[in-house]
């Protein structure tokens, strides 16, 4: 097992470098440069100032040379300085917003699995029932509806029309003056809409995986044998079937990470949440290449970590799998 983990960690290094190469060259193919954006934002920006800006950040060098300069900083865990007017370090800007995005995604993943797994198992157990059909329709509506459209509808209905929930930010203006219980309640009210929309859109994948996997396991001979021995349905489902049914479901754990990070760009921008998704959107609009690369690398690392955790979890869920035994 230890040998397998080491091999997987070492294999992630060239994969990560390949991702950075593709991302670096693709973002520079977009029309307009950081210097062009500065000129468009400030008509008095002189050609001399433009040349100084490009020389200061190395934008006058060939693209491949710029990449190797960036890679040299990256191996020292330095993403460089932001092109924004604040001139902050990229690591500092990401460090301020990363906990918010990770916290939202972890909370969303918790509710996705908390709701999606029982929903899929119940749909498989009561196959082709009214419950199964209703659950299928509901989760696929959530999958098909555009996230930004649903967010706007919910903001208008629950925030503007009914006035039940706040529609922007993570906290209210008087957050610092509230009691600990009041702060928790205020933060919870601000999280209800973005987390609910994120969960609703992602339920289809996990619930359908759980349903199909549970159906396959329930048809196995050992399940029939367990029922023939007089074991109750509850024990058959949860003690014998569920653990084996979880193996394919674990796969979606690694696949869900990039999807949630991508959706963060949408609902953090819509709900004005100061997370990494909103920073990514603002950086793309400003052609802030160092910040874009920093966020893409963080997203790639989280995705690779999710896939790694899913692979390692196989061995704990299914005892038939023995990584590194050969």
C-alpha positions in Angstrom: 0.0 0.0 0.0 2.8 2.4 0.9 4.6 1.6 -2.4 1.4 2.4 -4.4 0.9 5.7 -2.6 4.5 6.7 -3.3 4.1 5.8 -7.0 0.9 7.8 -7.3 2.5 10.8 -5.7 5.5 10.7 -8.0 3.2 10.3 -11.1 1.4 13.5 -10.1 4.5 15.6 -10.7 4.9 15.3 -14.5 1.1 15.4 -14.8 1.0 18.7 -12.9 3.8 20.1 -15.1 1.9 19.1 -18.2 -1.2 20.9 -16.9 0.8 24.1 -16.2 2.3 24.0 -19.7 -1.1 23.8 -21.4 -2.7 26.4 -19.1 0.1 28.9 -19.5 0.1 28.8 -23.3 -3.7 28.7 -23.6 -4.3 31.8 -21.4 -1.8 33.7 -23.4 -3.7 32.9 -26.6 -6.7 35.0 -25.5 -7.0 38.3 -27.4 -5.6 41.3 -25.6 -2.7 41.4 -23.1 -2.3 42.8 -19.6 -0.7 45.9 -21.1 -3.7 46.4 -23.5 -6.1 46.2 -20.6 -4.1 48.9 -18.7 -4.2 51.2 -21.8 -8.0 50.6 -22.2 -8.6 51.4 -18.6 -6.4 54.6 -18.6 -6.3 56.6 -21.9 -3.4 58.6 -20.5 -1.2 55.5 -20.2 1.8 56.3 -22.4 3.8 54.0 -24.6 6.8 54.5 -22.4 4.8 53.3 -19.4 3.5 50.4 -21.4 7.1 49.3 -22.3 8.2 49.7 -18.6 5.2 47.5 -17.5 6.1 44.8 -20.0 9.8 44.9 -19.1 9.1 44.8 -15.4 6.9 41.7 -15.6 9.0 40.0 -18.4 6.1 40.3 -21.0 8.6 41.4 -23.6 10.3 38.0 -23.6 9.3 35.0 -25.7 6.4 33.0 -24.4 8.5 29.8 -23.7 11.0 31.9 -21.7 8.2 33.5 -19.7 7.0 30.0 -18.8 10.4 28.8 -17.6 10.7 32.0 -15.5 7.2 31.3 -14.0 8.1 27.6 -13.4 11.3 28.6 -11.6 9.2 30.7 -9.2 6.6 28.0 -8.9 9.1 25.3 -7.6 9.9 27.8 -4.9 6.2 28.1 -4.1 6.1 31.6 -5.5 3.4 32.6 -8.1 4.9 36.0 -8.6 3.2 39.5 -8.3 -0.3 40.3 -9.4 -0.7 42.6 -12.4 -3.5 44.4 -10.6 -3.0 47.9 -9.3 -2.7 46.7 -5.7 0.6 44.8 -6.6 0.0 42.1 -4.1 1.7 38.7 -4.2 -0.5 36.1 -5.8 0.0 33.7 -2.9 -1.3 36.4 -0.6 -4.4 37.1 -2.7 -5.2 33.4 -3.1 -4.5 32.8 0.6 -7.1 35.3 1.5 -9.8 33.7 -0.6 -8.9 30.0 -0.8 -10.4 29.1 2.7 -13.7 30.5 1.6 -13.9 28.5 -1.6 -12.6 25.3 0.1 -15.1 25.8 2.9 -18.0 26.2 0.5 -17.0 23.2 -1.5 -16.5 21.0 1.5 -19.9 22.0 2.8 -21.4 21.4 -0.6 -19.8 17.9 -0.9 -21.0 17.0 2.6 -24.6 17.7 1.7 -24.3 16.2 -1.7 -23.2 12.9 -0.2 -25.6 13.2 2.7 -28.6 13.5 0.4 -27.4 11.9 -2.8 -26.2 8.5 -1.4 -29.4 7.7 0.5 -31.5 9.0 -2.4 -29.7 6.7 -4.8 -29.9 3.7 -2.5 -33.6 4.2 -1.9 -34.3 4.6 -5.6 -32.5 1.3 -6.3 -34.3 -0.5 -3.4 -37.8 0.7 -4.6 -36.9 0.4 -8.3 -39.5 1.7 -10.8 -41.7 3.0 -8.0 -43.3 6.4 -7.8 -40.5 7.5 -5.5 -37.9 6.3 -7.9 -39.4 8.1 -10.8 -40.0 11.3 -8.8 -36.4 11.3 -7.5 -35.0 10.8 -11.1 -37.0 13.7 -12.5 -36.0 16.0 -9.6 -32.3 15.3 -9.8 -32.1 15.6 -13.6 -34.0 18.9 -13.4 -31.2 20.1 -11.1 -28.6 18.8 -13.5 -30.2 20.4 -16.6 -31.1 23.9 -15.2 -28.2 26.4 -15.7 -26.7 27.3 -12.4 -26.5 31.1 -13.0 -30.2 31.2 -14.1 -31.3 29.2 -11.0 -29.2 31.5 -8.8 -30.8 34.6 -10.2 -34.3 33.2 -9.8 -33.7 32.2 -6.2 -32.1 35.5 -5.4 -35.2 37.3 -6.7 -37.8 35.0 -5.1 -36.2 34.3 -1.7 -34.2 37.6 -1.3 -36.1 40.3 -3.1 -39.7 39.1 -3.3 -40.0 37.3 0.1 -37.1 38.9 1.8 -36.2 35.7 3.7 -32.5 35.4 2.8 -29.6 37.7 2.0 -28.5 37.7 -1.7 -24.9 38.8 -1.6 -21.7 38.4 0.5 -21.0 36.1 3.4 -21.8 38.3 6.3 -24.0 41.4 7.1 -22.6 44.9 7.7 -23.1 44.5 11.5 -21.5 41.1 11.6 -18.7 42.2 14.0 -21.1 43.6 16.5 -23.2 40.3 16.7 -22.9 37.7 19.5 -21.2 34.3 18.6 -24.7 32.8 18.1 -25.7 35.7 16.0 -22.6 35.5 13.8 -23.3 31.8 13.2 -26.9 32.5 12.3 -25.9 35.4 10.0 -23.3 33.3 8.2 -25.7 30.4 7.9 -28.4 32.6 6.3 -25.8 33.9 3.8 -24.7 30.3 2.9 -28.2 28.8 2.4 -28.7 30.0 -1.2 -25.2 29.3 -2.7 -24.8 25.9 -1.0 -28.3 24.8 -1.9 -27.9 25.7 -5.5 -24.5 24.0 -5.7 -25.9 20.8 -4.1 -29.1 20.8 -6.2 -27.1 20.9 -9.4 -24.7 18.1 -8.4 -27.2 15.6 -6.9 -27.8 13.9 -10.2 -24.3 12.4 -10.6 -23.9 10.9 -7.1 -27.5 9.7 -6.8 -27.5 8.0 -10.2 -24.1 6.4 -9.5 -25.4 5.1 -6.2 -28.6 3.8 -7.7 -27.0 1.9 -10.6 -24.2 0.5 -8.3 -26.8 -0.6 -5.7 -29.0 -2.3 -8.3 -26.0 -4.2 -9.6 -25.0 -5.4 -6.1 -28.6 -6.3 -5.2 -28.6 -8.8 -8.1 -25.5 -10.6 -7.0 -25.7 -14.2 -5.8 -24.4 -13.5 -2.3 -27.3 -11.1 -1.7 -29.8 -13.8 -2.8 -28.0 -16.3 -0.5 -28.2 -13.8 2.4 -31.9 -13.4 1.9 -32.4 -17.2 1.7 -30.7 -17.5 5.1 -33.5 -15.3 6.5 -31.4 -12.2 7.1 -33.6 -9.1 7.3 -33.8 -6.6 4.5 -32.2 -3.9 6.5 -29.1 -6.0 7.2 -28.9 -7.2 3.6 -29.1 -3.6 2.3 -26.8 -1.9 4.8 -24.4 -4.6 6.0 -23.9 -6.6 2.8 -24.9 -4.5 -0.2 -24.0 -0.9 0.6 -20.3 -1.4 1.3 -19.7 -3.1 -2.1 -22.0 -0.6 -3.8 -19.9 2.3 -2.6 -16.8 1.4 -4.7 -18.0 2.9 -8.0 -19.4 5.8 -6.1 -16.0 6.7 -4.7 -14.9 7.5 -8.3 -17.2 10.5 -8.4 -15.4 11.9 -5.4 -12.4 12.8 -7.5 -14.5 13.8 -10.4 -16.7 16.2 -8.3 -13.8 18.4 -7.2 -13.2 20.1 -10.5 -16.9 20.5 -11.1 -17.4 22.2 -7.8 -14.4 24.5 -8.3 -15.8 25.4 -11.8 -19.2 26.2 -10.4 -17.6 28.3 -7.7 -16.7 30.9 -10.4 -20.4 31.2 -11.2 -22.1 31.4 -7.9 -19.3 33.3 -6.2 -19.6 36.0 -8.9 -23.5 36.0 -8.8 -23.6 36.1 -5.0 -20.6 38.4 -4.6 -18.8 35.9 -2.4 -15.1 36.9 -2.0 -13.7 33.5 -2.8 -11.2 32.1 -5.3 -13.9 31.8 -8.0 -14.7 35.5 -8.0 -11.0 36.3 -8.0 -10.5 34.0 -11.0 -13.3 35.8 -12.9 -11.9 39.3 -12.1 -8.3 38.1 -13.0 -9.5 36.8 -16.4 -11.2 40.1 -17.2 -8.0 42.0 -16.3 -5.6 39.5 -18.0 -3.9 39.1 -14.7 -1.8 36.1 -15.8 0.1 35.3 -12.6 -3.2 35.2 -10.6 -4.9 33.1 -13.2 -2.0 30.6 -13.3 -2.0 30.5 -9.5 -5.7 29.7 -9.3 -5.5 27.1 -12.1 -2.6 25.4 -10.4 -4.4 25.3 -7.0 -7.5 23.9 -8.8 -5.3 21.2 -10.5 -3.7 20.3 -7.2 -7.1 19.9 -5.6 -8.4 17.8 -8.5 -5.3 15.5 -8.4 -5.7 15.2 -4.6 -9.3 14.3 -5.1 -8.5 11.5 -7.6 -5.6 10.3 -5.3 -8.0 10.1 -2.3 -10.5 8.2 -4.4 -7.9 5.7 -5.5 -6.6 5.1 -2.0 -10.2 4.8 -0.7 -10.8 1.8 -3.0 -8.5 -0.4 -0.8 -10.4 0.5 2.4 -13.9 -0.1 0.9 -13.2 -3.3 -1.1 -10.8 -5.8 0.6 -10.4 -7.6 -2.7 -8.2 -4.8 -3.9 -4.6 -4.9 -2.7 -2.5 -2.1 -4.1 1.2 -2.7 -4.1 0.9 -6.3 -3.2 2.5 -7.5 -6.5 
